[in-house]
Amino acid sequence: MKQPVLIVGMEPRITIPIARSLHRYGIPVETASLSSAEPSPHSRAIRDFTLLPIPSDNPAAFSRALTELIKKKKFDMLIPATDAALGAISAHDSDLRRLLHVGCPAPHVVQRVLNKSLTLEIAEKCGIKVPGTFRAENLAELDALAGKLEFPVVAKPFHKSKETDFKVRYFKSIDELRSAMKADDQLGSRIMLQEYCQGDGVGVEMLIHEGQPVATFQHRRLKEVPSTGGAAVVAIAEETDPDLAQQAFSLLRALEWEGVAMVEFRFDPSTRRSALMEVNGRYWGTLSLPIHAGVDFPLYEWQLAHGELPNVPATYAVGIRWRWTAGYIRRWHGLVKSSAKKALSRPSVLKQLLPSLSDVNPGTGDSLFCWRDPMPMVSETCRAITGALTSDLSGIFRKGRTQHRANKATEPAAVHLKSDIKENVH
């Protein structure tokens, strides 16, 4: 019987496809979460679920609990499924490698991917176009950059393993950015600012083994959440573009990367201009798309780790579409809120609320749905709907409370006015 695999980090659209791929091959799978905020898996492909101590709160407790779990369950492979997990695992790399196979490179290599500034610096040395990038940790530094920034600018967390409440934010003017930094005096220390690059989001995924690509896949984002740009909610499998694939491979070689990774570009097909966005040094959000198309990255990675030769197909199914339903709901909810403010002056904006037939077509593969294992998709979709409703109700409550306070503030003036009228009458 094959020994079990432990997946650390619970991001359903990443963790569940990994587990299903290995489960189909007869490999027992368990998952461990780094936070109570990460949802439990609810999947038939996952044998058990453990909540580990939060690494940033108590690194020693995290390491001790993880080590005890590995020894108790006799795992022989560990796969980080999120950036937070990748950072936490990397911090205890030497201890873990004495116990089992770790599905990521050495810590100094991992840091080249988690720290976006290092990634971009290495990419530039490879001759890869990168967006103009700046740091402004406070308002004084922002003012010093004012003449160099071209708006809109894109704000991203500068270190991928740090907890943030957003992946991408867009600022249309320096006044808007300045207001955001005034409202959150820690914002500048957590982000980097990049020039906005035209084009589609294109991901080139690779499995590197001993410095050579074992499997390669490419997808293009058709819709994202938020709608201005972020995570893919609708994507399509494409033929691998030779130039992008070469750039991705050159960068991964320069990073000394081993294992799975996705290199993300902004690519304008009309001009064939591309710019590097980032490198994900773990499995990516659209992982189930290459699996549907015939490229089973998790299985290949496990086989290589266990001395087996993967049977990687020479081609894959190009043109397959993919949808992340929970993300699609969040995107639609965001569009409803933004469109409601513009609908009276621009009724045409309401058209974007209508889903295209190709998005909801049964032929479009879902990131999580499986007839034999429906609960992961059902539970995540329910959480997305509940989250949208809770957000709306909270907004209504805050607006009502603000209005109530405003009314209370005007009451004394009204009382004085009535008293003055009575005095004048008498």
N, C-alpha and C positions, 0 to 999 in steps of 0.2 A: 504493500500500500504506500502511496506517495505521502511524503510528509506535508503538513499544512503550511500555508503561506499567510503572513500577517500583513494587512494593508493598514497603514497609519494615516489618519486624516479622513474625514467623512464629508466628501462633496459628492452627492448622489450621481450626477451625470458623469463623474470620473470613476468613483469607487465601484459603483455597481457594474459597469461594463468590464472592469478588470476582473471582478469576482466571477462574473458569468463566464468569461473566457476561460479562466482556470478551472472553474467548476465543471464545464463541459468536457474538459480533459481528465476529469477524475481527481482533481487536486482540491483537498479541503481548504476552505478560505475562512479566515476570521478578520474582523476589523477592530481598530482601536481609535477612539476619538480623543482629541486634545482639549475639548471644551464641551460643556453641557449644551452650548449653543449649536453644536454640530448635531444633526438629527440622527436617530437610530436608523439602521438600514432597512428593516422590514423586507428582506429579500431571502428567497429560498436558496440562493447561491451562497449565502453567508451563514456559517455554522454558529458563530457566537460573536458577541459585541462587548467590548470593554471600554470603560471611561477611564482614561489615564489622567494623572495630575497635570495641570497646566504648566508647560515647560518654563515659561517666563516667570511664573510665580515662585516655583521651587524646582530648579533644575535637578537637584540631587534626588528629590522625591520622584520626579518624572523618570530619571534614569533607573532608579531602583525598581520602580513599579514595572517599567518596560522589560528590564532584565529578568525579573521574576516571572513575568508573563511568558516570555520566550522560553525559559527553562521549563516552566510548568507544562506548556502546551507543545513543546518540542517543535517549534517552527524552524524551518531551515531556510526561509527567505523572507525578507522584509521589503515592502514597497511603499514609499511615501507618495501620497496621492494629492497633497496640497503643498503650497509654498511654505506654510507654517510647519508642516510635517517635515519637509525637506530640510528646513533650517534646524529643527529640533533634532532630527536624526543625525545630521551632519555634525552637530555639536558633541555628540557622543559616539562618533564614528569608530574610533579604535576599539572601544569596549564592545561595541555591537559586532564588529567584524570577527571577533574571536568566537562568537556564538553562532553566526549564520551568514548567509549571503545578503549583502545590503544593496538594494536596487538604485544606487546612485554613486557617482564618483567620489574621490577623496575630498575632504572639506575645502581645501584651497581652490579646487576646481568648482565646487558648488558655489562658493562665494563669488566667483566671476560671473555667475548667472543671476544670483539673488541680488547682487549689487548692480543696479542698472548702469551706473556710471562706468564701472569696470567693463561691462558688456559692450557699451558703446565705444569705449576707448580701444578695445581690442578689435572691434569691427572696423573702425577707421583705419587701423594699421593694416587690415586686410583689404583696404580699398573699397569697402562697402559704404554706400551713402547712408548717413544717419541724420536725423533731424537736428537742427540747432537746439542745444540744450543749455539751460541755465538753472542756477540755484539762487534763491533769495529767502533767507531764513527770517528776515524781519522787514519792516516797512522801509527802513533806511536803505537796506540792500536792494529792495524793490525799486525805490526811487532812483538809485544809481544805475539800474538796468533799463530804465524807462525808454531811453533812446534806442536800445538794442532789440526790444521785444516787438514783434509784429503780431497784431491780433487778427483773429482769435488765437489764443495760445491753449495748449493742452497741458493740464496738470495731472501728474501720475505719482504714486508713491515711489520714492527713489530706491527703496529697498523692499523687495518682493515678500520677504518673510515677516515684515512688520504689519501689525493689525491696523487697517484703515477701514473707514465706512464707505469707500468708493474705490473703483479701479481706474476710472478716467473722469475728469471734470473739464469743462470747457469754459473759458472766460473770454467775453467779447471785447472787453476794454480794460485798461489799467485801473480805472475807477472801480469796476466790478471786482477785480482781483484784490485791490486794496481793501475794499469793504469786507471781503471774505477773510482776509488776514487780520483785520481789526476784530472781527467777530470771534475768531479762533487764533489766539496768539501763538499756538503751536503748529499751525498749518504749514507755515513756511519751512519748518524743520523737518517735516515729513514728506515733502513733495519736491519734484523737479518740474521745471517748465520747459515745454518743447514747442517748436514751431509746428503749425498744422500742416500735414502733408495730404495732398489730394490722392484719391485712388481707393481701391477696394482693399479690405483686409484679407490677406492671403496667408495661410499657414502651410509651411513645409515641415512635415513630420519625418523624423528619421530614428532608426535604431542603429546605433554605432557599436561595433564590437571589434576590439583590437584595432581601432583606428579606421575601420572600413564600414561603409553603410550596408547593413544587412537588408533593411526594408525602408522604402521611401513612399510617401503619400502626400498629396496636396489637396487642400480644400479652399474654397472662397466663401467669405461671409456675404450673405444676401441681405440679412437684417440683423440688427444688433440691439442690445439693451444696455444703456438707454439708446433711444433711436438716433442720437447724435453720434454714437460710437462707443463701443465697449465690448461686452461679451457677445458671441454669436448666438442668435436664436433661430436663424434659418441659414443653412449652408449647403453647398453643393460640392460633390467630388469632381475634381478636375484632373486632366492629364498633367503630369509633372512638367513644369516649365524648366527647360535645361539651365537657363541662366539663374533663376531663383534657386534651383536645387544646388547648383555649383556654389553660389554665394553661401547658402545654408551649410553645406558640407565644409567649405573653407573656414567658416566661422567656428563651427563645432570642433574642427581639427585644431584651430588656433586656441580655442578654450581648453583643449585636451579632454574633451567630453567623451564619456563612455556611457552607453545606455540609451534610454529614450529621451527625446527632446523635440519641441516644436519651435521653429524659428518663424517669427511673425513679421510680415512686411506690409507696407502700404504700397500697392502696385497699381499704376495707371496703364491699362492695356493699350490705350490709344497712343501714348507716347513711349511706352515700355520703360517708364521711369519707376524706380522702386526705392524705398527707404526702409531701413530696419526699424521695427518698433521694439521688439524685445525677444528674449529667448525664455521659454518655459522649460526648466530642467526637470520636468516630471510629466506625467500624462496630462493631456489637455482636455478642455471642456467638450470638444466634438469627437472624443475618442470612439464613440459607438459608430460614427460615420465610416471610418476606414474598416472597422470590423464588419459592418454591413456590406461594404464594398469588396471584402475578401482579403483584407490585410489585418491579421490578428496580432497586433503588436504585443499584448500581454503574454500570449502563449509563446511567441518567439523569444521574448526576454527570458521567460522561465526556462525554456529549452536550452538556451545558451548557457544559463547559469548552472544547468545540470548536465552539461556535456552532450546535449543532443543537438543535431543539425536541423534547423527549421526548414520546412518546405515552403518557402516564400514564393508566391505566384509571380510570374513575369509581368503580368498586367492585372489591373483591377477594374471594377465596374465604374466607369466614368459617367457622370450625369445623375447619379443618385442624390436625391435631396434629403435633408435632415432637418428636424425641428426639435428645439428644446421647449416643451410645452409650458413649463412653469415660467421660464424666461419670456416666452411669447406673451403670457398673461401680464407679466410685470411691464413689458414694453407697451402693450395695449393700454394698460392702466395709466402709464405715464403720458401717453399720447392723448388720452381722454382729458386728463387734467390740464395739459398745455393747450389743447385745441379748444376747450371750453372758454378760455379767456379770449380767443381770437375769432370764435365762430360768428359773432354778430357782424364784425367788420369784414371777415374773410370766410364765408361759408365753405369755400373750396377745401379748407383744411380738414373738413370732416371726412373727405374721401380716404384719407390715410388711415382712418379707423377701420375700414372694411378689409378683412383678410383676403388675400388673393386665393383663388381656387387651388393653386399649386401648394400653398402653405398648409392647407387642411386636407389635401388629397390623401386618400388612404395609402397611396404609393410613396408618400413622404415618410421616411422612417423616423420614429420618435427616439429621442435620446435615451429613454428609459423603458418604454412600454414593451412588454413581452407577455404573450398569452399565458405562458406557463408560470410567469412571475410578475403579476400585475401590480402588486402593492407598492413597490418603489415609486412608480409613476403616479399612482393614485394619491399616495400620501404627500408627495412633493407638490402636486397640483393643488391639493386641498390647502397646504401651507401657503402657497402663492395667493390663492383666493382669499384666505383668511387674513393674510398680511395686507392685501390691498384694501379690504373692508375696514380693518383696524386702522389703517393709515387715514382713510377717509373720515371715519368716525372721530378719530383724534383731532383731525383738522377742523371738523365742524365744532367739536367741543372747545378747542382753543379759540376759534373765531368767536364763539358765543361768549366765552369767558372774557375775551378782550373787549367785546361790545358792552358786556355788563359793567366792566370796570370803567369804560368811557362814560356810560350812562350815570354811574355812581358819582363820577367826577364832576358832572354838570349839575347834579341835584342841589348842592348848596347855592349855586348861582340862581337857580330857579326859585328857591325858597326866599332868598333876599329880594328877588324881583317882585314876588307876590306881596311881601311885607311893605315894600316901597309903594306899591299900588294902593294898598289899604290905607297907609298913612296919608297919601295924597288925597284919597277920597274923603277921609275924615277931616 
